[in-house]
Amino acid sequence: PVNDIDFAARDFDSDVAWATIISAVHAKLPMGASCGGGGDEAALAQAYREVGLVSNHIYALLDARTLRDGAHQCRVVQLRNPWASEREWNGAWSRRSGLW
């Protein structure tokens, strides 16, 4: 099966998207993710660079989890850059993040 989740779609539903991703994780289906496309490409590329991502680039989506701390929850995905470039996610929940 092939599913394309468009986070910019007018009818985007984050709960439906998350359920689709979790279902694919449990089924051990191969998944990918990308960022970029549409809008001001130069500004988007700069914003992605600042957090360690590559615009218009595909990543392997390895896992997805819902982390819970009491009443709070956070949905996280584990991505891998198959090209293993020098850029690495440096935002919340990154390898060096204090949130772990």
Phi, psi and omega in degrees: 000147178238126176235134177244118180256114180261103183293343180265358182295145180300326182262020180300133178234111185297327179292319178294317179299315180297318178299321178296315180295313180298319178300318179293323177299311181296327179277357181058038177277144175292139181224155176222163178215154177214166176226154180107180181094134179078158177068204181279096185304319181295316180293319178296315180301319179295316179298318179293318179302320182299332178256009174089015179256159178252124180293144179054044183228144181265140176239147172281131176264108188271325184200162177215136182218153170254117179266136182236139175222093185066235181276351182268146174221154180220130178265125181231151174238149175256118180250153174229133175274110183295341178271350178049051179289177180287348180275141178215140178310132181232016180269202180305136179069018175289173181307321183260009183290142176285354181289340178289000000 
